Amino acid sequence: MMVATLVVAACGPGVMAETFVVSAEPIPLVAALADVPPAARPMVEQRPVWDGFEATSTGPVKLVAYAKRALEVFGAPDEPQPKMILDQETILGTVTVLGVLTGPVDGWVEVMLPTRPNGSTGWLRVSQVDFYVADGEIVVDLGERRLTYFVDGVEVLSTRVGVGSRYNQTPTGEFFVTDSVSLDNPSGPWGPHALGLSARSETITEFNGGDGIIGIHGTNNPSSIGGNISLGCVRLPNEMITRLYEMVPLGTRVVING
């Protein structure tokens, strides 16, 4: 589940507070995290391992790959050297998961990457990962300032949200949930919980030690819901982010429309 990073990127409580100044020294990325048991964060142990079965749901199968070790990512299956290495865990201590685009086929799988530029993809050897199915999808409509969570195509939750300002817009595209975290101060600017996304800010490349990661989180400023006020993150009422936190597994697809 996420925050430091998500928090990292674009999620201040208001226009003036967007700089996230809490001390003269940068706080560690994990400083805002509550002491959540590692098994609870990944929400992977609760997902059935995918072993080639067809859809267990009525909608398209959305596979998630989770790392069994550090991941060698290739530009194509026939390339001799990886283009990058992803750690087995995120900077928040969550197991690394990636949304699957193609495969598994012939020992390879094409995945979405939580890196710049947005929309980056790569190929992994199947032996590096296990798979499970994430049946849900989060859709964010920036124009309507609304987030809706669907499971098997059925609406489960819908809420008004706050989004990025015109100077630091929330990026559009297809992403996935990389982290899910509880915050040690549920009354703070990011609310009680946050979901980190594979999306990166188009305008902020470094924030509090992170890479401008976009997140979905709560807020201690309810009046900001419905506005264009954040550095790019999506703000929910605290009761709604709590419901999402309880329901949404890592790897869930997130579609952000302009």
Phi and psi in degrees as GROMACS dihedral restraints (atoms count N, CA, C in turn):
[ dihedral_restraints ]
;  ai    aj    ak    al  type     phi  dphi    fc
    3     4     5     6     1  -145.6    20    10
    4     5     6     7     1   165.3    20    10
    6     7     8     9     1  -173.3    20    10
    7     8     9    10     1   -66.6    20    10
    9    10    11    12     1   -34.1    20    10
   10    11    12    13     1   -47.5    20    10
   12    13    14    15     1   -77.3    20    10
   13    14    15    16     1   -43.8    20    10
   15    16    17    18     1   -66.7    20    10
   16    17    18    19     1   -42.2    20    10
   18    19    20    21     1   -63.6    20    10
   19    20    21    22     1   -31.3    20    10
   21    22    23    24     1   -54.5    20    10
   22    23    24    25     1   -47.1    20    10
   24    25    26    27     1   -82.2    20    10
   25    26    27    28     1   -60.9    20    10
   27    28    29    30     1  -156.8    20    10
   28    29    30    31     1    61.4    20    10
   30    31    32    33     1  -147.6    20    10
   31    32    33    34     1    44.6    20    10
   33    34    35    36     1   -71.3    20    10
   34    35    36    37     1   164.4    20    10
   36    37    38    39     1   -72.9    20    10
   37    38    39    40     1   -21.4    20    10
   39    40    41    42     1  -165.6    20    10
   40    41    42    43     1   178.4    20    10
   42    43    44    45     1   -59.3    20    10
   43    44    45    46     1   -48.5    20    10
   45    46    47    48     1   -73.6    20    10
   46    47    48    49     1   -27.0    20    10
   48    49    50    51     1   -88.6    20    10
   49    50    51    52     1    -0.1    20    10
   51    52    53    54     1   -60.4    20    10
   52    53    54    55     1   -18.9    20    10
   54    55    56    57     1   -73.7    20    10
   55    56    57    58     1   -11.7    20    10
   57    58    59    60     1    55.4    20    10
   58    59    60    61     1    51.8    20    10
   60    61    62    63     1   -91.5    20    10
   61    62    63    64     1   114.2    20    10
   63    64    65    66     1  -120.3    20    10
   64    65    66    67     1   -13.9    20    10
   66    67    68    69     1  -164.8    20    10
   67    68    69    70     1   172.2    20    10
   69    70    71    72     1   -70.9    20    10
   70    71    72    73     1   -23.9    20    10
   72    73    74    75     1  -106.9    20    10
   73    74    75    76     1   144.0    20    10
   75    76    77    78     1   -60.2    20    10
   76    77    78    79     1   134.1    20    10
   78    79    80    81     1   -80.3    20    10
   79    80    81    82     1   150.0    20    10
   81    82    83    84     1   -58.8    20    10
   82    83    84    85     1   148.2    20    10
   84    85    86    87     1   -58.7    20    10
   85    86    87    88     1   -33.1    20    10
   87    88    89    90     1   -88.9    20    10
   88    89    90    91     1     1.8    20    10
   90    91    92    93     1   -64.8    20    10
   91    92    93    94     1   -26.5    20    10
   93    94    95    96     1   -87.4    20    10
   94    95    96    97     1    -2.0    20    10
   96    97    98    99     1   -85.7    20    10
   97    98    99   100     1   141.7    20    10
   99   100   101   102     1   -76.8    20    10
  100   101   102   103     1   169.1    20    10
  102   103   104   105     1   -81.7    20    10
  103   104   105   106     1    77.9    20    10
  105   106   107   108     1   -90.7    20    10
  106   107   108   109     1   129.0    20    10
  108   109   110   111     1   -55.0    20    10
  109   110   111   112     1   134.8    20    10
  111   112   113   114     1   -52.4    20    10
  112   113   114   115     1   -36.2    20    10
  114   115   116   117     1   -66.5    20    10
  115   116   117   118     1   -25.2    20    10
  117   118   119   120     1   -81.2    20    10
  118   119   120   121     1   -31.8    20    10
  120   121   122   123     1   -64.2    20    10
  121   122   123   124     1   -52.2    20    10
  123   124   125   126     1   -64.5    20    10
  124   125   126   127     1   -30.2    20    10
  126   127   128   129     1    53.0    20    10
  127   128   129   130     1    30.2    20    10
  129   130   131   132     1   -96.5    20    10
  130   131   132   133     1   -37.7    20    10
  132   133   134   135     1   -60.3    20    10
  133   134   135   136     1   -23.7    20    10
  135   136   137   138     1   -86.5    20    10
  136   137   138   139     1    -5.3    20    10
  138   139   140   141     1   -98.7    20    10
  139   140   141   142     1   132.8    20    10
  141   142   143   144     1   -66.5    20    10
  142   143   144   145     1   136.2    20    10
  144   145   146   147     1   -65.8    20    10
  145   146   147   148     1   133.9    20    10
  147   148   149   150     1   -84.5    20    10
  148   149   150   151     1   126.0    20    10
  150   151   152   153     1  -125.5    20    10
  151   152   153   154     1    26.0    20    10
  153   154   155   156     1   108.0    20    10
  154   155   156   157     1    -1.7    20    10
  156   157   158   159     1   -67.8    20    10
  157   158   159   160     1   153.0    20    10
  159   160   161   162     1   -73.0    20    10
  160   161   162   163     1  -177.2    20    10
  162   163   164   165     1   -52.8    20    10
  163   164   165   166     1   135.4    20    10
  165   166   167   168     1   -93.0    20    10
  166   167   168   169     1     2.0    20    10
  168   169   170   171     1  -126.7    20    10
  169   170   171   172     1   172.6    20    10
  171   172   173   174     1   -82.7    20    10
  172   173   174   175     1   -16.4    20    10
  174   175   176   177     1   -96.0    20    10
  175   176   177   178     1  -176.4    20    10
  177   178   179   180     1   -62.4    20    10
  178   179   180   181     1   146.5    20    10
  180   181   182   183     1   -72.0    20    10
  181   182   183   184     1   126.0    20    10
  183   184   185   186     1  -112.7    20    10
  184   185   186   187     1    97.0    20    10
  186   187   188   189     1   -78.6    20    10
  187   188   189   190     1   147.0    20    10
  189   190   191   192     1  -122.5    20    10
  190   191   192   193     1   132.2    20    10
  192   193   194   195     1  -100.4    20    10
  193   194   195   196     1   130.0    20    10
  195   196   197   198     1  -120.9    20    10
  196   197   198   199     1   142.4    20    10
  198   199   200   201     1   -73.0    20    10
  199   200   201   202     1   134.7    20    10
  201   202   203   204     1   -96.5    20    10
  202   203   204   205     1   -11.1    20    10
  204   205   206   207     1  -164.9    20    10
  205   206   207   208     1  -178.4    20    10
  207   208   209   210     1   -58.2    20    10
  208   209   210   211     1   141.9    20    10
  210   211   212   213     1  -105.5    20    10
  211   212   213   214     1   126.1    20    10
  213   214   215   216     1   -87.0    20    10
  214   215   216   217     1   120.2    20    10
  216   217   218   219     1  -107.1    20    10
  217   218   219   220     1   125.2    20    10
  219   220   221   222     1  -108.5    20    10
  220   221   222   223     1   152.5    20    10
  222   223   224   225     1   -71.2    20    10
  223   224   225   226     1   -28.4    20    10
  225   226   227   228     1  -159.0    20    10
  226   227   228   229     1   156.0    20    10
  228   229   230   231     1   -59.7    20    10
  229   230   231   232     1   -26.3    20    10
  231   232   233   234     1   -93.1    20    10
  232   233   234   235     1     3.9    20    10
  234   235   236   237     1   -77.3    20    10
  235   236   237   238     1   140.7    20    10
  237   238   239   240     1   -75.7    20    10
  238   239   240   241     1   -27.2    20    10
  240   241   242   243     1  -127.5    20    10
  241   242   243   244     1   144.2    20    10
  243   244   245   246     1   -68.5    20    10
  244   245   246   247     1   150.4    20    10
  246   247   248   249     1   -87.5    20    10
  247   248   249   250     1   -16.8    20    10
  249   250   251   252     1  -163.8    20    10
  250   251   252   253     1   163.7    20    10
  252   253   254   255     1  -121.0    20    10
  253   254   255   256     1   127.8    20    10
  255   256   257   258     1  -103.4    20    10
  256   257   258   259     1   132.6    20    10
  258   259   260   261     1   -63.4    20    10
  259   260   261   262     1   156.7    20    10
  261   262   263   264     1   -67.3    20    10
  262   263   264   265     1   -24.1    20    10
  264   265   266   267     1  -123.4    20    10
  265   266   267   268     1   152.6    20    10
  267   268   269   270     1   -75.5    20    10
  268   269   270   271     1   174.8    20    10
  270   271   272   273     1   -66.4    20    10
  271   272   273   274     1   -11.0    20    10
  273   274   275   276     1   -98.9    20    10
  274   275   276   277     1     5.6    20    10
  276   277   278   279     1    83.5    20    10
  277   278   279   280     1    11.6    20    10
  279   280   281   282     1   -90.6    20    10
  280   281   282   283     1   144.3    20    10
  282   283   284   285     1   -58.3    20    10
  283   284   285   286     1   138.9    20    10
  285   286   287   288     1   -71.9    20    10
  286   287   288   289     1   126.5    20    10
  288   289   290   291     1  -124.0    20    10
  289   290   291   292     1   152.5    20    10
  291   292   293   294     1  -138.8    20    10
  292   293   294   295     1   139.2    20    10
  294   295   296   297     1   -74.1    20    10
  295   296   297   298     1   133.0    20    10
  297   298   299   300     1   -88.8    20    10
  298   299   300   301     1   133.7    20    10
  300   301   302   303     1  -104.0    20    10
  301   302   303   304     1   -42.9    20    10
  303   304   305   306     1  -139.5    20    10
  304   305   306   307     1   137.3    20    10
  306   307   308   309     1    98.3    20    10
  307   308   309   310     1  -169.5    20    10
  309   310   311   312     1   -68.6    20    10
  310   311   312   313     1   140.8    20    10
  312   313   314   315     1  -151.9    20    10
  313   314   315   316     1   130.4    20    10
  315   316   317   318     1    53.4    20    10
  316   317   318   319     1    37.0    20    10
  318   319   320   321     1    81.8    20    10
  319   320   321   322     1     6.1    20    10
  321   322   323   324     1  -129.6    20    10
  322   323   324   325     1   159.0    20    10
  324   325   326   327     1  -144.0    20    10
  325   326   327   328     1   136.9    20    10
  327   328   329   330     1   -93.4    20    10
  328   329   330   331     1   134.1    20    10
  330   331   332   333     1  -131.4    20    10
  331   332   333   334     1   158.1    20    10
  333   334   335   336     1   -80.5    20    10
  334   335   336   337     1   144.0    20    10
  336   337   338   339     1  -114.8    20    10
  337   338   339   340     1   141.4    20    10
  339   340   341   342     1   -86.6    20    10
  340   341   342   343     1    58.1    20    10
  342   343   344   345     1  -139.6    20    10
  343   344   345   346     1   168.6    20    10
  345   346   347   348     1   -83.6    20    10
  346   347   348   349     1   148.8    20    10
  348   349   350   351     1   -74.9    20    10
  349   350   351   352     1   160.1    20    10
  351   352   353   354     1   -54.9    20    10
  352   353   354   355     1   139.7    20    10
  354   355   356   357     1    92.1    20    10
  355   356   357   358     1     3.9    20    10
  357   358   359   360     1   -65.6    20    10
  358   359   360   361     1   144.8    20    10
  360   361   362   363     1  -133.4    20    10
  361   362   363   364     1   166.1    20    10
  363   364   365   366     1  -161.1    20    10
  364   365   366   367     1   177.9    20    10
  366   367   368   369     1  -120.8    20    10
  367   368   369   370     1   139.9    20    10
  369   370   371   372     1  -123.7    20    10
  370   371   372   373     1   151.6    20    10
  372   373   374   375     1   -73.9    20    10
  373   374   375   376     1   135.1    20    10
  375   376   377   378     1   -58.1    20    10
  376   377   378   379     1   -30.7    20    10
  378   379   380   381     1   -63.6    20    10
  379   380   381   382     1   -15.6    20    10
  381   382   383   384     1   -85.4    20    10
  382   383   384   385     1   -12.7    20    10
  384   385   386   387     1  -137.2    20    10
  385   386   387   388     1   164.1    20    10
  387   388   389   390     1  -115.0    20    10
  388   389   390   391     1   169.5    20    10
  390   391   392   393     1  -129.6    20    10
  391   392   393   394     1   151.8    20    10
  393   394   395   396     1  -148.4    20    10
  394   395   396   397     1   169.8    20    10
  396   397   398   399     1  -103.7    20    10
  397   398   399   400     1   131.1    20    10
  399   400   401   402     1  -109.7    20    10
  400   401   402   403     1   106.7    20    10
  402   403   404   405     1   -78.4    20    10
  403   404   405   406     1   -13.4    20    10
  405   406   407   408     1   -92.6    20    10
  406   407   408   409     1   169.8    20    10
  408   409   410   411     1  -151.3    20    10
  409   410   411   412     1   132.9    20    10
  411   412   413   414     1   -99.9    20    10
  412   413   414   415     1   128.8    20    10
  414   415   416   417     1  -118.5    20    10
  415   416   417   418     1   125.3    20    10
  417   418   419   420     1  -113.0    20    10
  418   419   420   421     1   121.0    20    10
  420   421   422   423     1  -102.4    20    10
  421   422   423   424     1   106.9    20    10
  423   424   425   426     1   -68.3    20    10
  424   425   426   427     1   -35.7    20    10
  426   427   428   429     1   -65.1    20    10
  427   428   429   430     1   -41.7    20    10
  429   430   431   432     1   -86.0    20    10
  430   431   432   433     1   -10.8    20    10
  432   433   434   435     1    52.3    20    10
  433   434   435   436     1    57.5    20    10
  435   436   437   438     1  -141.3    20    10
  436   437   438   439     1   137.1    20    10
  438   439   440   441     1  -112.5    20    10
  439   440   441   442     1   134.7    20    10
  441   442   443   444     1  -131.1    20    10
  442   443   444   445     1   135.7    20    10
  444   445   446   447     1  -110.5    20    10
  445   446   447   448     1   123.9    20    10
  447   448   449   450     1  -112.8    20    10
  448   449   450   451     1   145.6    20    10
  450   451   452   453     1  -127.8    20    10
  451   452   453   454     1   121.7    20    10
  453   454   455   456     1    54.4    20    10
  454   455   456   457     1    35.4    20    10
  456   457   458   459     1    80.7    20    10
  457   458   459   460     1    -0.7    20    10
  459   460   461   462     1  -101.3    20    10
  460   461   462   463     1   129.7    20    10
  462   463   464   465     1   -66.7    20    10
  463   464   465   466     1   126.4    20    10
  465   466   467   468     1  -107.9    20    10
  466   467   468   469     1   -34.6    20    10
  468   469   470   471     1  -152.4    20    10
  469   470   471   472     1   141.7    20    10
  471   472   473   474     1  -145.2    20    10
  472   473   474   475     1   136.7    20    10
  474   475   476   477     1  -153.6    20    10
  475   476   477   478     1   151.7    20    10
  477   478   479   480     1   -69.8    20    10
  478   479   480   481     1   151.0    20    10
  480   481   482   483     1  -140.2    20    10
  481   482   483   484     1   162.2    20    10
  483   484   485   486     1   -99.9    20    10
  484   485   486   487     1   146.3    20    10
  486   487   488   489     1  -132.7    20    10
  487   488   489   490     1  -176.5    20    10
  489   490   491   492     1   -64.7    20    10
  490   491   492   493     1   154.5    20    10
  492   493   494   495     1   -77.2    20    10
  493   494   495   496     1   173.7    20    10
  495   496   497   498     1   -68.1    20    10
  496   497   498   499     1   -20.6    20    10
  498   499   500   501     1   -86.3    20    10
  499   500   501   502     1   -28.3    20    10
  501   502   503   504     1  -134.3    20    10
  502   503   504   505     1    77.5    20    10
  504   505   506   507     1   -75.5    20    10
  505   506   507   508     1   150.1    20    10
  507   508   509   510     1   -69.2    20    10
  508   509   510   511     1   124.9    20    10
  510   511   512   513     1   -67.7    20    10
  511   512   513   514     1   148.7    20    10
  513   514   515   516     1  -102.6    20    10
  514   515   516   517     1   158.5    20    10
  516   517   518   519     1   137.2    20    10
  517   518   519   520     1  -168.1    20    10
  519   520   521   522     1  -108.2    20    10
  520   521   522   523     1   126.6    20    10
  522   523   524   525     1  -133.0    20    10
  523   524   525   526     1  -167.8    20    10
  525   526   527   528     1  -152.1    20    10
  526   527   528   529     1   161.1    20    10
  528   529   530   531     1   -78.6    20    10
  529   530   531   532     1   122.6    20    10
  531   532   533   534     1  -100.9    20    10
  532   533   534   535     1   -29.6    20    10
  534   535   536   537     1  -144.9    20    10
  535   536   537   538     1   157.5    20    10
  537   538   539   540     1  -146.3    20    10
  538   539   540   541     1   120.8    20    10
  540   541   542   543     1  -135.1    20    10
  541   542   543   544     1   157.6    20    10
  543   544   545   546     1  -101.5    20    10
  544   545   546   547     1   147.9    20    10
  546   547   548   549     1  -103.7    20    10
  547   548   549   550     1   145.4    20    10
  549   550   551   552     1   -75.1    20    10
  550   551   552   553     1   -12.2    20    10
  552   553   554   555     1  -125.4    20    10
  553   554   555   556     1    89.0    20    10
  555   556   557   558     1   -64.4    20    10
  556   557   558   559     1   -13.8    20    10
  558   559   560   561     1   -95.5    20    10
  559   560   561   562     1     6.0    20    10
  561   562   563   564     1   -80.4    20    10
  562   563   564   565     1  -175.8    20    10
  564   565   566   567     1   -65.3    20    10
  565   566   567   568     1   -17.7    20    10
  567   568   569   570     1  -108.4    20    10
  568   569   570   571     1     9.6    20    10
  570   571   572   573     1    70.6    20    10
  571   572   573   574     1  -164.1    20    10
  573   574   575   576     1   -81.8    20    10
  574   575   576   577     1   -23.4    20    10
  576   577   578   579     1  -146.3    20    10
  577   578   579   580     1   163.9    20    10
  579   580   581   582     1  -154.7    20    10
  580   581   582   583     1   147.9    20    10
  582   583   584   585     1  -112.3    20    10
  583   584   585   586     1   126.1    20    10
  585   586   587   588     1   -87.6    20    10
  586   587   588   589     1   143.8    20    10
  588   589   590   591     1  -115.1    20    10
  589   590   591   592     1   163.5    20    10
  591   592   593   594     1   -74.6    20    10
  592   593   594   595     1    -9.0    20    10
  594   595   596   597     1   -71.1    20    10
  595   596   597   598     1   146.5    20    10
  597   598   599   600     1  -122.1    20    10
  598   599   600   601     1   144.7    20    10
  600   601   602   603     1   -61.9    20    10
  601   602   603   604     1   141.6    20    10
  603   604   605   606     1   -82.6    20    10
  604   605   606   607     1   -13.0    20    10
  606   607   608   609     1  -117.7    20    10
  607   608   609   610     1   -19.6    20    10
  609   610   611   612     1  -118.6    20    10
  610   611   612   613     1   114.4    20    10
  612   613   614   615     1  -100.9    20    10
  613   614   615   616     1    -9.8    20    10
  615   616   617   618     1  -152.2    20    10
  616   617   618   619     1   131.7    20    10
  618   619   620   621     1  -151.5    20    10
  619   620   621   622     1   114.4    20    10
  621   622   623   624     1    52.4    20    10
  622   623   624   625     1    38.7    20    10
  624   625   626   627     1    89.5    20    10
  625   626   627   628     1    -5.7    20    10
  627   628   629   630     1  -104.9    20    10
  628   629   630   631     1  -178.9    20    10
  630   631   632   633     1  -104.8    20    10
  631   632   633   634     1    37.6    20    10
  633   634   635   636     1    63.5    20    10
  634   635   636   637     1    39.2    20    10
  636   637   638   639     1   -71.9    20    10
  637   638   639   640     1   134.9    20    10
  639   640   641   642     1   -88.0    20    10
  640   641   642   643     1   141.3    20    10
  642   643   644   645     1  -136.6    20    10
  643   644   645   646     1   169.7    20    10
  645   646   647   648     1  -116.0    20    10
  646   647   648   649     1   123.9    20    10
  648   649   650   651     1  -153.2    20    10
  649   650   651   652     1   174.5    20    10
  651   652   653   654     1   -83.8    20    10
  652   653   654   655     1  -164.3    20    10
  654   655   656   657     1  -161.2    20    10
  655   656   657   658     1   152.5    20    10
  657   658   659   660     1  -101.0    20    10
  658   659   660   661     1    13.7    20    10
  660   661   662   663     1  -127.6    20    10
  661   662   663   664     1    77.0    20    10
  663   664   665   666     1   -55.8    20    10
  664   665   666   667     1   -27.2    20    10
  666   667   668   669     1   -67.2    20    10
  667   668   669   670     1   -14.8    20    10
  669   670   671   672     1   -80.2    20    10
  670   671   672   673     1   -14.1    20    10
  672   673   674   675     1   -65.5    20    10
  673   674   675   676     1   129.3    20    10
  675   676   677   678     1    95.6    20    10
  676   677   678   679     1    -3.7    20    10
  678   679   680   681     1  -108.0    20    10
  679   680   681   682     1   170.8    20    10
  681   682   683   684     1  -103.6    20    10
  682   683   684   685     1    89.5    20    10
  684   685   686   687     1  -136.2    20    10
  685   686   687   688     1   -17.7    20    10
  687   688   689   690     1   -88.3    20    10
  688   689   690   691     1   177.2    20    10
  690   691   692   693     1   -83.7    20    10
  691   692   693   694     1     7.7    20    10
  693   694   695   696     1   136.8    20    10
  694   695   696   697     1   -19.9    20    10
  696   697   698   699     1   -72.8    20    10
  697   698   699   700     1   166.6    20    10
  699   700   701   702     1  -107.4    20    10
  700   701   702   703     1   120.3    20    10
  702   703   704   705     1   -99.4    20    10
  703   704   705   706     1   133.3    20    10
  705   706   707   708     1  -117.5    20    10
  706   707   708   709     1   156.4    20    10
  708   709   710   711     1   -58.3    20    10
  709   710   711   712     1   146.3    20    10
  711   712   713   714     1   -59.6    20    10
  712   713   714   715     1   -34.8    20    10
  714   715   716   717     1   -68.0    20    10
  715   716   717   718     1   -28.3    20    10
  717   718   719   720     1   -79.2    20    10
  718   719   720   721     1   -40.2    20    10
  720   721   722   723     1   -67.3    20    10
  721   722   723   724     1   -30.6    20    10
  723   724   725   726     1   -64.6    20    10
  724   725   726   727     1   -42.2    20    10
  726   727   728   729     1   -65.2    20    10
  727   728   729   730     1   -42.6    20    10
  729   730   731   732     1   -62.4    20    10
  730   731   732   733     1   -44.6    20    10
  732   733   734   735     1   -55.9    20    10
  733   734   735   736     1   -38.6    20    10
  735   736   737   738     1   -76.0    20    10
  736   737   738   739     1   -23.7    20    10
  738   739   740   741     1  -106.3    20    10
  739   740   741   742     1   -29.8    20    10
  741   742   743   744     1   -92.0    20    10
  742   743   744   745     1   118.9    20    10
  744   745   746   747     1   -80.4    20    10
  745   746   747   748     1   157.7    20    10
  747   748   749   750     1   -56.5    20    10
  748   749   750   751     1   147.2    20    10
  750   751   752   753     1    89.4    20    10
  751   752   753   754     1    -8.2    20    10
  753   754   755   756     1   -58.7    20    10
  754   755   756   757     1   134.6    20    10
  756   757   758   759     1   -69.7    20    10
  757   758   759   760     1   145.1    20    10
  759   760   761   762     1  -131.6    20    10
  760   761   762   763     1   117.8    20    10
  762   763   764   765     1  -107.6    20    10
  763   764   765   766     1   122.6    20    10
  765   766   767   768     1  -112.9    20    10
  766   767   768   769     1   117.2    20    10
  768   769   770   771     1  -105.5    20    10
  769   770   771   772     1   144.6    20    10
